[in-house]
Each structure stands twice: as structure tokens, then as C-alpha cells.
Amino acid sequence: MMIPTGLFVGLHVLVAAAIHIAFGAAFLVAAAGIRVDSQRAVWLAATTSATIVGLSVTGVAQSLAVQDQESVVFWAFISLFFACLTFAACREAFRIRKAKMGQVLP
């Protein structure tokens, strides 16, 4: 469904849909690894969400440039959510690392 829609509307929709699917797949792989305390999976979740933070901050900047208040609020919430997810994933990665070294992080 994404290819006919992307080809009819424009290439940017096709690329955005493919990126959306790729990020979704990365989060699914990370979730499966996090269930077994895999540090690589946690870092995958952290880097993927940090990438989304960068993209959404760009969305905030572009919305501010055209003074679109609704878009600024939307992208700000997306930025905040994925920034919190990045922070939580990094904290979990350090917890797993310390647990493997014999220390326990509260």
C-alpha cells in the first residue's frame, strides 16, 4: 500500500513511510533484546530514539520558521517523548553494564 501511495502523492511520502517502517522494525528488535537484558538492544533503542529526537527538533525549528503554532506543539511533544526514551534507554544500558560488573544500580 505504501508504494502506490508514495508514487501517486510524491517520493517524499514513499521515503517517509520506508523510514517509519525501518524505525518501527528497529524498535521491535530492540524490545525483543531488552527482554533478555541485551546491552546492544538497549543501545539500539537509544540511538534510534536519539535520531528521532534530532529529526523532531528539526521539525520544531521548521515550524517556528513559518510560525505554525500547532506544528511546534506537535513536534515539541514528539521531541520530549523520544528524549525521555533516550534517557531511559541510556540509564538501562548503564544498569546492565554495572550489573555485569557485579555492581547494582538502584
N, CA, C and O atoms as CSV, one atom per row, in Angstrom:
chain,resi,resn,atom,element,x,y,z
A,1,MET,N,N,0.818,-1.198,0.000
A,1,MET,CA,C,0.000,0.000,0.000
A,1,MET,C,C,0.858,1.257,0.000
A,1,MET,O,O,0.473,2.290,-0.548
A,2,MET,N,N,2.036,1.150,0.628
A,2,MET,CA,C,2.870,2.347,0.728
A,2,MET,C,C,3.446,2.746,-0.631
A,2,MET,O,O,3.568,3.939,-0.908
A,3,ILE,N,N,3.800,1.793,-1.481
A,3,ILE,CA,C,4.413,2.124,-2.764
A,3,ILE,C,C,3.437,2.830,-3.699
A,3,ILE,O,O,3.806,3.858,-4.266
A,4,PRO,N,N,2.201,2.335,-3.895
A,4,PRO,CA,C,1.280,3.091,-4.759
A,4,PRO,C,C,0.950,4.478,-4.219
A,4,PRO,O,O,0.843,5.440,-4.980
A,5,THR,N,N,0.789,4.574,-2.909
A,5,THR,CA,C,0.501,5.883,-2.312
A,5,THR,C,C,1.682,6.820,-2.493
A,5,THR,O,O,1.509,7.977,-2.875
A,6,GLY,N,N,2.892,6.319,-2.218
A,6,GLY,CA,C,4.085,7.145,-2.357
A,6,GLY,C,C,4.333,7.580,-3.788
A,6,GLY,O,O,4.754,8.711,-4.029
A,7,LEU,N,N,4.077,6.700,-4.734
A,7,LEU,CA,C,4.290,7.060,-6.134
A,7,LEU,C,C,3.225,8.038,-6.628
A,7,LEU,O,O,3.504,8.876,-7.486
A,8,PHE,N,N,2.012,7.936,-6.093
A,8,PHE,CA,C,0.948,8.839,-6.518
A,8,PHE,C,C,1.104,10.225,-5.892
A,8,PHE,O,O,0.954,11.238,-6.575
A,9,VAL,N,N,1.404,10.266,-4.597
A,9,VAL,CA,C,1.491,11.545,-3.889
A,9,VAL,C,C,2.833,12.213,-4.117
A,9,VAL,O,O,2.894,13.397,-4.447
A,10,GLY,N,N,3.893,11.467,-3.944
A,10,GLY,CA,C,5.225,12.032,-4.119
A,10,GLY,C,C,6.272,11.137,-3.492
A,10,GLY,O,O,5.973,10.312,-2.629
A,11,LEU,N,N,7.487,11.311,-3.934
A,11,LEU,CA,C,8.595,10.494,-3.458
A,11,LEU,C,C,8.857,10.718,-1.972
A,11,LEU,O,O,9.272,9.793,-1.275
A,12,HIS,N,N,8.622,11.930,-1.478
A,12,HIS,CA,C,8.877,12.204,-0.066
A,12,HIS,C,C,7.983,11.364,0.841
A,12,HIS,O,O,8.404,10.983,1.933
A,13,VAL,N,N,6.756,11.067,0.409
A,13,VAL,CA,C,5.860,10.221,1.198
A,13,VAL,C,C,6.374,8.785,1.210
A,13,VAL,O,O,6.314,8.112,2.239
A,14,LEU,N,N,6.871,8.323,0.089
A,14,LEU,CA,C,7.424,6.975,-0.003
A,14,LEU,C,C,8.646,6.822,0.900
A,14,LEU,O,O,8.774,5.827,1.613
A,15,VAL,N,N,9.532,7.794,0.870
A,15,VAL,CA,C,10.739,7.753,1.702
A,15,VAL,C,C,10.359,7.832,3.184
A,15,VAL,O,O,10.909,7.097,4.004
A,16,ALA,N,N,9.421,8.719,3.529
A,16,ALA,CA,C,8.992,8.843,4.923
A,16,ALA,C,C,8.363,7.551,5.425
A,16,ALA,O,O,8.603,7.151,6.564
A,17,ALA,N,N,7.570,6.899,4.602
A,17,ALA,CA,C,6.947,5.637,5.002
A,17,ALA,C,C,7.993,4.547,5.195
A,17,ALA,O,O,7.896,3.758,6.135
A,18,ALA,N,N,8.980,4.495,4.328
A,18,ALA,CA,C,10.040,3.490,4.464
A,18,ALA,C,C,10.859,3.725,5.729
A,18,ALA,O,O,11.218,2.774,6.424
A,19,ILE,N,N,11.153,4.975,6.027
A,19,ILE,CA,C,11.893,5.298,7.255
A,19,ILE,C,C,11.058,4.955,8.477
A,19,ILE,O,O,11.582,4.433,9.461
A,20,HIS,N,N,9.776,5.240,8.424
A,20,HIS,CA,C,8.877,4.921,9.529
A,20,HIS,C,C,8.866,3.408,9.798
A,20,HIS,O,O,8.920,2.983,10.952
A,21,ILE,N,N,8.799,2.617,8.752
A,21,ILE,CA,C,8.818,1.162,8.896
A,21,ILE,C,C,10.166,0.687,9.433
A,21,ILE,O,O,10.213,-0.216,10.269
A,22,ALA,N,N,11.257,1.282,8.964
A,22,ALA,CA,C,12.590,0.890,9.434
A,22,ALA,C,C,12.764,1.190,10.923
A,22,ALA,O,O,13.296,0.363,11.663
A,23,PHE,N,N,12.320,2.366,11.363
A,23,PHE,CA,C,12.419,2.702,12.783
A,23,PHE,C,C,11.528,1.787,13.623
A,23,PHE,O,O,11.912,1.386,14.722
A,24,GLY,N,N,10.354,1.461,13.117
A,24,GLY,CA,C,9.473,0.539,13.829
A,24,GLY,C,C,10.107,-0.831,13.981
A,24,GLY,O,O,10.018,-1.448,15.043
A,25,ALA,N,N,10.748,-1.309,12.918
A,25,ALA,CA,C,11.431,-2.603,12.982
A,25,ALA,C,C,12.603,-2.558,13.961
A,25,ALA,O,O,12.846,-3.521,14.688
A,26,ALA,N,N,13.323,-1.447,13.978
A,26,ALA,CA,C,14.448,-1.310,14.920
A,26,ALA,C,C,13.952,-1.341,16.359
A,26,ALA,O,O,14.580,-1.961,17.217
A,27,PHE,N,N,12.835,-0.679,16.630
A,27,PHE,CA,C,12.289,-0.702,17.984
A,27,PHE,C,C,11.783,-2.094,18.358
A,27,PHE,O,O,11.898,-2.491,19.517
A,28,LEU,N,N,11.226,-2.842,17.408
A,28,LEU,CA,C,10.792,-4.216,17.695
A,28,LEU,C,C,11.978,-5.123,18.010
A,28,LEU,O,O,11.914,-5.934,18.934
A,29,VAL,N,N,13.051,-4.988,17.250
A,29,VAL,CA,C,14.265,-5.771,17.519
A,29,VAL,C,C,14.831,-5.400,18.889
A,29,VAL,O,O,15.244,-6.271,19.655
A,30,ALA,N,N,14.846,-4.106,19.187
A,30,ALA,CA,C,15.356,-3.654,20.479
A,30,ALA,C,C,14.487,-4.183,21.625
A,30,ALA,O,O,15.011,-4.600,22.658
A,31,ALA,N,N,13.185,-4.168,21.447
A,31,ALA,CA,C,12.283,-4.656,22.501
A,31,ALA,C,C,12.505,-6.134,22.772
A,31,ALA,O,O,12.483,-6.565,23.925
A,32,ALA,N,N,12.716,-6.905,21.730
A,32,ALA,CA,C,12.975,-8.336,21.919
A,32,ALA,C,C,14.285,-8.558,22.668
A,32,ALA,O,O,14.381,-9.463,23.496
A,33,GLY,N,N,15.282,-7.744,22.384
A,33,GLY,CA,C,16.570,-7.872,23.065
A,33,GLY,C,C,16.549,-7.352,24.485
A,33,GLY,O,O,17.248,-7.881,25.349
A,34,ILE,N,N,15.761,-6.327,24.738
A,34,ILE,CA,C,15.681,-5.752,26.079
A,34,ILE,C,C,15.066,-6.756,27.046
A,34,ILE,O,O,15.415,-6.772,28.226
A,35,ARG,N,N,14.165,-7.584,26.564
A,35,ARG,CA,C,13.532,-8.584,27.437
A,35,ARG,C,C,14.543,-9.572,27.995
A,35,ARG,O,O,14.303,-10.168,29.044
A,36,VAL,N,N,15.660,-9.757,27.321
A,36,VAL,CA,C,16.692,-10.688,27.803
A,36,VAL,C,C,17.928,-9.944,28.303
A,36,VAL,O,O,19.008,-10.530,28.381
A,37,ASP,N,N,17.787,-8.671,28.640
A,37,ASP,CA,C,18.866,-7.822,29.164
A,37,ASP,C,C,20.064,-7.724,28.234
A,37,ASP,O,O,21.205,-7.845,28.680
A,38,SER,N,N,19.821,-7.508,26.962
A,38,SER,CA,C,20.898,-7.336,25.994
A,38,SER,C,C,21.286,-5.862,25.933
A,38,SER,O,O,20.452,-4.996,25.669
A,39,GLN,N,N,22.555,-5.596,26.179
A,39,GLN,CA,C,23.024,-4.208,26.167
A,39,GLN,C,C,22.995,-3.630,24.754
A,39,GLN,O,O,22.739,-2.438,24.583
A,40,ARG,N,N,23.251,-4.449,23.752
A,40,ARG,CA,C,23.200,-3.964,22.365
A,40,ARG,C,C,21.796,-3.509,21.993
A,40,ARG,O,O,21.624,-2.508,21.299
A,41,ALA,N,N,20.800,-4.244,22.455
A,41,ALA,CA,C,19.416,-3.875,22.152
A,41,ALA,C,C,19.048,-2.545,22.797
A,41,ALA,O,O,18.337,-1.733,22.204
A,42,VAL,N,N,19.532,-2.329,24.004
A,42,VAL,CA,C,19.249,-1.061,24.687
A,42,VAL,C,C,19.919,0.091,23.947
A,42,VAL,O,O,19.326,1.158,23.788
A,43,TRP,N,N,21.149,-0.122,23.495
A,43,TRP,CA,C,21.831,0.932,22.746
A,43,TRP,C,C,21.157,1.165,21.387
A,43,TRP,O,O,21.147,2.291,20.889
A,44,LEU,N,N,20.599,0.119,20.790
A,44,LEU,CA,C,19.843,0.287,19.551
A,44,LEU,C,C,18.627,1.169,19.789
A,44,LEU,O,O,18.340,2.064,18.994
A,45,ALA,N,N,17.917,0.921,20.877
A,45,ALA,CA,C,16.757,1.753,21.218
A,45,ALA,C,C,17.186,3.192,21.491
A,45,ALA,O,O,16.503,4.133,21.086
A,46,ALA,N,N,18.304,3.364,22.171
A,46,ALA,CA,C,18.785,4.712,22.489
A,46,ALA,C,C,19.193,5.477,21.235
A,46,ALA,O,O,18.844,6.649,21.088
A,47,THR,N,N,19.924,4.834,20.331
A,47,THR,CA,C,20.364,5.548,19.131
A,47,THR,C,C,19.199,5.821,18.177
A,47,THR,O,O,19.155,6.863,17.524
A,48,THR,N,N,18.266,4.885,18.104
A,48,THR,CA,C,17.105,5.112,17.244
A,48,THR,C,C,16.262,6.264,17.769
A,48,THR,O,O,15.835,7.125,16.999
A,49,SER,N,N,16.020,6.286,19.076
A,49,SER,CA,C,15.222,7.377,19.625
A,49,SER,C,C,15.984,8.701,19.603
A,49,SER,O,O,15.369,9.758,19.459
A,50,ALA,N,N,17.307,8.663,19.742
A,50,ALA,CA,C,18.087,9.907,19.628
A,50,ALA,C,C,18.029,10.460,18.208
A,50,ALA,O,O,18.004,11.675,18.012
A,51,THR,N,N,18.009,9.573,17.224
A,51,THR,CA,C,17.851,10.016,15.838
A,51,THR,C,C,16.493,10.682,15.631
A,51,THR,O,O,16.389,11.702,14.949
A,52,ILE,N,N,15.466,10.103,16.220
A,52,ILE,CA,C,14.129,10.690,16.101
A,52,ILE,C,C,14.070,12.033,16.818
A,52,ILE,O,O,13.386,12.948,16.360
A,53,VAL,N,N,14.783,12.161,17.941
A,53,VAL,CA,C,14.841,13.459,18.627
A,53,VAL,C,C,15.449,14.503,17.699
A,53,VAL,O,O,14.939,15.619,17.597
A,54,GLY,N,N,16.529,14.146,17.028
A,54,GLY,CA,C,17.156,15.088,16.091
A,54,GLY,C,C,16.227,15.497,14.969
A,54,GLY,O,O,16.164,16.671,14.602
A,55,LEU,N,N,15.503,14.529,14.421
A,55,LEU,CA,C,14.563,14.847,13.347
A,55,LEU,C,C,13.398,15.705,13.842
A,55,LEU,O,O,12.949,16.613,13.143
A,56,SER,N,N,12.914,15.413,15.046
A,56,SER,CA,C,11.777,16.188,15.546
A,56,SER,C,C,12.187,17.594,15.994
A,56,SER,O,O,11.385,18.525,15.918
A,57,VAL,N,N,13.414,17.749,16.453
A,57,VAL,CA,C,13.899,19.113,16.752
A,57,VAL,C,C,13.999,19.919,15.460
A,57,VAL,O,O,13.733,21.120,15.451
A,58,THR,N,N,14.381,19.260,14.381
A,58,THR,CA,C,14.371,19.927,13.072
A,58,THR,C,C,12.953,20.335,12.700
A,58,THR,O,O,12.741,21.413,12.145
A,59,GLY,N,N,11.981,19.479,13.004
A,59,GLY,CA,C,10.570,19.824,12.761
A,59,GLY,C,C,10.126,21.022,13.579
A,59,GLY,O,O,9.371,21.865,13.094
A,60,VAL,N,N,10.593,21.102,14.817
A,60,VAL,CA,C,10.271,22.273,15.651
A,60,VAL,C,C,10.856,23.532,15.034
A,60,VAL,O,O,10.182,24.558,14.949
A,61,ALA,N,N,12.108,23.453,14.604
A,61,ALA,CA,C,12.762,24.629,14.019
A,61,ALA,C,C,12.066,25.075,12.736
A,61,ALA,O,O,11.884,26.272,12.510
A,62,GLN,N,N,11.680,24.122,11.903
A,62,GLN,CA,C,10.991,24.490,10.669
A,62,GLN,C,C,9.608,25.061,10.950
A,62,GLN,O,O,9.155,25.963,10.246
A,63,SER,N,N,8.934,24.541,11.972
A,63,SER,CA,C,7.615,25.072,12.327
A,63,SER,C,C,7.723,26.465,12.916
A,63,SER,O,O,6.856,27.311,12.697
A,64,LEU,N,N,8.792,26.700,13.667
A,64,LEU,CA,C,8.997,28.042,14.203
A,64,LEU,C,C,9.287,29.046,13.090
A,64,LEU,O,O,8.898,30.210,13.180
A,65,ALA,N,N,9.967,28.594,12.047
A,65,ALA,CA,C,10.313,29.483,10.946
A,65,ALA,C,C,9.076,30.003,10.225
A,65,ALA,O,O,9.058,31.146,9.768
A,66,VAL,N,N,8.036,29.168,10.121
A,66,VAL,CA,C,6.817,29.597,9.432
A,66,VAL,C,C,5.720,29.998,10.418
A,66,VAL,O,O,4.591,30.277,10.015
A,67,GLN,N,N,6.052,30.027,11.705
A,67,GLN,CA,C,5.147,30.436,12.786
A,67,GLN,C,C,3.856,29.618,12.798
A,67,GLN,O,O,2.756,30.166,12.874
A,68,ASP,N,N,4.011,28.308,12.723
A,68,ASP,CA,C,2.878,27.383,12.792
A,68,ASP,C,C,2.831,26.812,14.206
A,68,ASP,O,O,3.561,25.873,14.524
A,69,GLN,N,N,1.977,27.374,15.050
A,69,GLN,CA,C,1.940,27.021,16.471
A,69,GLN,C,C,1.552,25.559,16.712
A,69,GLN,O,O,2.124,24.905,17.584
A,70,GLU,N,N,0.591,25.044,15.951
A,70,GLU,CA,C,0.155,23.665,16.165
A,70,GLU,C,C,1.274,22.670,15.857
A,70,GLU,O,O,1.453,21.681,16.568
A,71,SER,N,N,2.010,22.940,14.808
A,71,SER,CA,C,3.126,22.058,14.452
A,71,SER,C,C,4.246,22.140,15.478
A,71,SER,O,O,4.897,21.135,15.768
A,72,VAL,N,N,4.475,23.316,16.026
A,72,VAL,CA,C,5.503,23.468,17.062
A,72,VAL,C,C,5.150,22.611,18.273
A,72,VAL,O,O,6.006,21.912,18.816
A,73,VAL,N,N,3.889,22.665,18.693
A,73,VAL,CA,C,3.456,21.870,19.844
A,73,VAL,C,C,3.577,20.378,19.541
A,73,VAL,O,O,4.065,19.612,20.372
A,74,PHE,N,N,3.138,19.966,18.361
A,74,PHE,CA,C,3.216,18.558,17.968
A,74,PHE,C,C,4.652,18.060,17.998
A,74,PHE,O,O,4.943,17.045,18.629
A,75,TRP,N,N,5.553,18.767,17.320
A,75,TRP,CA,C,6.943,18.322,17.258
A,75,TRP,C,C,7.635,18.433,18.607
A,75,TRP,O,O,8.532,17.645,18.904
A,76,ALA,N,N,7.233,19.399,19.429
A,76,ALA,CA,C,7.820,19.512,20.769
A,76,ALA,C,C,7.457,18.299,21.622
A,76,ALA,O,O,8.305,17.782,22.349
A,77,PHE,N,N,6.206,17.838,21.543
A,77,PHE,CA,C,5.807,16.645,22.292
A,77,PHE,C,C,6.543,15.401,21.790
A,77,PHE,O,O,6.973,14.566,22.586
A,78,ILE,N,N,6.685,15.285,20.477
A,78,ILE,CA,C,7.435,14.148,19.920
A,78,ILE,C,C,8.884,14.198,20.406
A,78,ILE,O,O,9.446,13.174,20.795
A,79,SER,N,N,9.481,15.381,20.383
A,79,SER,CA,C,10.870,15.543,20.851
A,79,SER,C,C,11.007,15.156,22.310
A,79,SER,O,O,11.937,14.442,22.685
A,80,LEU,N,N,10.083,15.625,23.133
A,80,LEU,CA,C,10.141,15.341,24.563
A,80,LEU,C,C,9.971,13.850,24.843
A,80,LEU,O,O,10.698,13.288,25.661
A,81,PHE,N,N,9.024,13.211,24.177
A,81,PHE,CA,C,8.796,11.784,24.391
A,81,PHE,C,C,10.034,10.971,24.053
A,81,PHE,O,O,10.461,10.134,24.848
A,82,PHE,N,N,10.615,11.209,22.881
A,82,PHE,CA,C,11.771,10.412,22.480
A,82,PHE,C,C,13.035,10.809,23.229
A,82,PHE,O,O,13.944,9.991,23.363
A,83,ALA,N,N,13.118,12.046,23.724
A,83,ALA,CA,C,14.249,12.421,24.580
A,83,ALA,C,C,14.184,11.652,25.899
A,83,ALA,O,O,15.206,11.184,26.402
A,84,CYS,N,N,12.978,11.523,26.457
A,84,CYS,CA,C,12.806,10.728,27.685
A,84,CYS,C,C,13.127,9.258,27.420
A,84,CYS,O,O,13.741,8.598,28.258
A,85,LEU,N,N,12.717,8.746,26.265
A,85,LEU,CA,C,13.011,7.361,25.914
A,85,LEU,C,C,14.519,7.150,25.753
A,85,LEU,O,O,15.046,6.116,26.163
A,86,THR,N,N,15.206,8.115,25.165
A,86,THR,CA,C,16.664,8.038,25.029
A,86,THR,C,C,17.331,8.009,26.394
A,86,THR,O,O,18.230,7.205,26.640
A,87,PHE,N,N,16.885,8.890,27.278
A,87,PHE,CA,C,17.442,8.942,28.636
A,87,PHE,C,C,17.219,7.621,29.363
A,87,PHE,O,O,18.135,7.094,29.994
A,88,ALA,N,N,16.003,7.086,29.275
A,88,ALA,CA,C,15.694,5.825,29.955
A,88,ALA,C,C,16.514,4.666,29.380
A,88,ALA,O,O,16.982,3.809,30.129
A,89,ALA,N,N,16.688,4.638,28.069
A,89,ALA,CA,C,17.467,3.565,27.448
A,89,ALA,C,C,18.937,3.654,27.841
A,89,ALA,O,O,19.570,2.631,28.104
A,90,CYS,N,N,19.484,4.861,27.885
A,90,CYS,CA,C,20.887,5.018,28.297
A,90,CYS,C,C,21.071,4.605,29.750
A,90,CYS,O,O,22.057,3.953,30.094
A,91,ARG,N,N,20.132,4.981,30.596
A,91,ARG,CA,C,20.205,4.593,32.011
A,91,ARG,C,C,20.138,3.072,32.154
A,91,ARG,O,O,20.870,2.492,32.956
A,92,GLU,N,N,19.279,2.435,31.394
A,92,GLU,CA,C,19.169,0.976,31.423
A,92,GLU,C,C,20.450,0.313,30.917
A,92,GLU,O,O,20.866,-0.715,31.450
A,93,ALA,N,N,21.069,0.888,29.902
A,93,ALA,CA,C,22.324,0.328,29.382
A,93,ALA,C,C,23.419,0.388,30.442
A,93,ALA,O,O,24.188,-0.560,30.601
A,94,PHE,N,N,23.487,1.496,31.161
A,94,PHE,CA,C,24.488,1.601,32.218
A,94,PHE,C,C,24.161,0.663,33.378
A,94,PHE,O,O,25.072,0.150,34.027
A,95,ARG,N,N,22.869,0.431,33.651
A,95,ARG,CA,C,22.477,-0.505,34.698
A,95,ARG,C,C,22.909,-1.930,34.335
A,95,ARG,O,O,23.424,-2.665,35.177
A,96,ILE,N,N,22.693,-2.306,33.080
A,96,ILE,CA,C,23.085,-3.647,32.630
A,96,ILE,C,C,24.601,-3.794,32.711
A,96,ILE,O,O,25.106,-4.835,33.130
A,97,ARG,N,N,25.324,-2.752,32.309
A,97,ARG,CA,C,26.792,-2.809,32.343
A,97,ARG,C,C,27.297,-2.966,33.769
A,97,ARG,O,O,28.186,-3.776,34.030
A,98,LYS,N,N,26.727,-2.187,34.698
A,98,LYS,CA,C,27.153,-2.291,36.095
A,98,LYS,C,C,26.760,-3.628,36.698
A,98,LYS,O,O,27.492,-4.180,37.519
A,99,ALA,N,N,25.599,-4.157,36.293
A,99,ALA,CA,C,25.169,-5.458,36.810
A,99,ALA,C,C,26.111,-6.557,36.335
A,99,ALA,O,O,26.377,-7.503,37.076
A,100,LYS,N,N,26.614,-6.447,35.122
A,100,LYS,CA,C,27.561,-7.442,34.622
A,100,LYS,C,C,28.913,-7.347,35.325
A,100,LYS,O,O,29.655,-8.326,35.402
A,101,MET,N,N,29.226,-6.144,35.842
A,101,MET,CA,C,30.482,-5.966,36.574
A,101,MET,C,C,30.321,-6.311,38.048
A,101,MET,O,O,31.297,-6.268,38.797
A,102,GLY,N,N,29.117,-6.651,38.477
A,102,GLY,CA,C,28.895,-7.040,39.864
A,102,GLY,C,C,28.312,-5.955,40.738
A,102,GLY,O,O,28.009,-6.209,41.904
A,103,GLN,N,N,28.144,-4.737,40.207
A,103,GLN,CA,C,27.545,-3.658,40.965
A,103,GLN,C,C,26.072,-3.572,40.626
A,103,GLN,O,O,25.658,-3.995,39.547
A,104,VAL,N,N,25.285,-3.037,41.522
A,104,VAL,CA,C,23.854,-2.894,41.275
A,104,VAL,C,C,23.504,-1.413,41.345
A,104,VAL,O,O,23.808,-0.737,42.328
A,105,LEU,N,N,22.864,-0.924,40.297
A,105,LEU,CA,C,22.406,0.462,40.242
A,105,LEU,C,C,20.966,0.508,40.736
A,105,LEU,O,O,20.123,-0.241,40.243
A,106,PRO,N,N,20.673,1.366,41.692
A,106,PRO,CA,C,19.297,1.423,42.219
A,106,PRO,C,C,18.309,1.906,41.192
A,106,PRO,O,O,17.117,2.008,41.482
